[in-house]
Amino acid sequence: MSSATALSWFARHELRLAWREWFAMMTGGRRTRARAAVIGLLFFAALLHVPAWAVIGRFADLQLPLDKSSLIVITATIFLAWTLMLSQAIESVTRVFYARADLDLIMSSPARLANLFSVRIAAIAVTVTAMALLFSTPFIDVLVIGGGPRWLAAFGVVVAMGLSAAAIAIAVTILLFRLIGPARTRLVAQILAAIIGAGFVIALQVAAIMSYGTLSRFTILTSGSMAAHAPEIDSIWWWPARATMGDNEALLLLLALALVLLGSVMAIFSGRFADTAIDAAAYGRSGRSSAKQRAFRGGSRQQALRRKEFSLLWRDPWLISQTLMQLLYLVPPALLLWRNFAESSAALTLITPVIVMAAGQLAGGLAWLTISGEDAPDLVATAPLMPSSVIRAKIEVVLIAIAAIFCPLVGALAFASPFQAAVSAGAIIVSAVSATAIQLWFRVQARRSQFRRRQTSSRLATFAEAFSSIGWAASAALLLALPLAGLISGLITAGLVAITWKFSPKRD
Amino acid sequence: MRFTAPKHLQVKVAGDAKPDGMAVMKPDNSALEVRGLTKRFDRLAVDSLDLTIHAGEFYALVGPNGAGKTTTLRMVAGLLRPDAGAVSIFGVDALQNPVAAKQVMAWVSDEPMIYDKLTPLEYLEFVAGLWGIAPSISEPVAEELLSSLGLEPHRHERCEGFSKGMRQKVALAGALVHDPRLIILDEPLTGLDAVSARHVKGLLGERVRAGCTVIMTTHILEVAERMADRIGVIASGRLVAEGTLTELRQQNGHADTSLEDLFIALVTLQEAA
């Protein structure tokens, strides 16, 4: 087999694996669900056009040339999408490195490894780009329908962004390996992904709060001072914005730049990819030492379970990065709280839905990890405890963790507005309990490392958990502004949770 | 290195231990009694199985793939609910009073399930806590178990980097740290190297000599032949033969037949029936 044939064969193999993994995620691993998955996906895609229309429908008529403020807003939006892609790409690359999978087979084959890993790098880039295209399509559709086919160029911009994000993610991850070693890279890369994903929005919000006392990031983007400091209209910084609006020259340059960047990364790093993957796999074998030695602790059986769960949560790299991201999202409202501490402000009300939503989301993740993500189910099942005691101990861990994270914020809020603090505390509890209950009703035995796939086990549970968090957040906000509307919203959300319970699998 | 359970953990049971390790059976003192145990998945996995295992006995359950060995033991351990039948552990109805039954029992599966992010010592501390063992008792036992299984240098390392054999040893230590009276093992030697396998066999032998009852499934017939007091052959969810090696030979009419030949003859006979 010639080198070119071998490469195309390996590329087909990679694409087939990627397709099957994606298909399994969509169908929850059941082939019989294929039709339902396709219909669901099409319905979801169609549904996404509604918020897309609401968000960017009004920009469809924009024409070149644009003023600086419009260029800043469009460029910032593109940059925001790019940071999210970069965040996802870093997460994907880290996963590829740490999953041993077919590494032994590839390394033991007589094929040229640099070539094979070039294909693997390209496959990562294609995957990241395909995901970006999937999520951006409704937005671009809205612009094409409202403003004409010139907006089709935006697809090209998304491709360029996806390829460049993947290239930078690979370079960053391999450099991290070289700088801090495989033991720390997984955690640092996940934290980096979280910070990059949330950082840009948060930075804009923080700037808006500090300058204008509002959470709206557009305030800072459309401000006169921003326009004054921005580059000139013909600067290369505006290429992405111009390319999005149909400037073919800018589009071709962007695509060329992205391809050159990816090609350079493949040329520089494909040789090191193998070494990095081997180091990552070898890391799993060396193990990490726990520095401190302490005596066994006593207490009840439930205490032993709670201690174990806390230890595992504390050592979970995914959880640390996710919690960090949740906490990062809490920075702007906390800042707003601090700025409005001495005065009564309507902006203060915005804090409540943000923290209620964050509590629900975090509780859902924690509940899955503690209840479903049990790595030694046989051990716990053969222990002399009633199953109800085990579940109770695990739920307690979730609620204690939520309380530890959100109590300080609610405490600070109590100084500014005791009533709002009370409403927020109540909504946090209800939101966390609802998310935990949904995870409990739909629990399936899984390994903690399968956390990424938790959404595929039950679509109903995933949507119910999201809608419950959003519902309780909205109810709390409305309760502060329009109490009657808040009550109605709360009843609707409670009804939604009850319906979810009704549809949950029956258990002995 | 041989492991001997500390005196305060050694279980006093009726069967006296012989110097050669063979316990004297007392038929009226059963560690496990299974009556009419039945489980159906797509097909009948366990078919009205009756089984009696005496206290202090080392019992090996052998059978071809899919014969119902693991399903039977999982039902005994309380991991699977039977469709019909009764399970009694040291006189305790395990279906009616599972907590009391589990208190004296330990389960080790062929796929060691431990926590990657805990160290072996932390794992043993957790298991001892689950069984309600006081730290003053469990801690020295844990240290001794890790030492006897050759895991002492790794006791402060997280298990995520351990090989399958090391993980199996940690799981086994977890099963022994609360000093069970009945140990149920499903293919415990899978993935262990020769030295580790010898360690584990020695450790189980010591436990049996100390009065503990061990039930083990295995595909390694030589292990059953050498270690077990009695052997049960299971096929198609039914117990097709049971007894000491001598008794099995007598039943089959060949005095010098190996267990492997006996096993193949019995299973072939059952499949033909």
Interface residues (C-beta under 8 A of the other chain):
Chain A: Y283 G284 R285 S286 G287 R288 S289 S290 A291 Q293 A295 F296 R297 G298 G299 S300 R301 Q303 A304 L305 R307 K308 S311 L312 R315 D316 D375 A376 P377 D378 L379 V380 A381 T382 A383 P384 L385 M386 R448 D508
Chain B: A77 G78 L79 R81 V99 A100 K102 Q103 M105 A106 W107 S109 M113 I114 Y115 D116 K117 L118 T119 E122 E125 F126 V127 A128 G129 L130 W131 G132 A134 P135 S138 E139 A142 H154 H156 E157 R158 C159 E160 G161 F162 S163 A171 G174
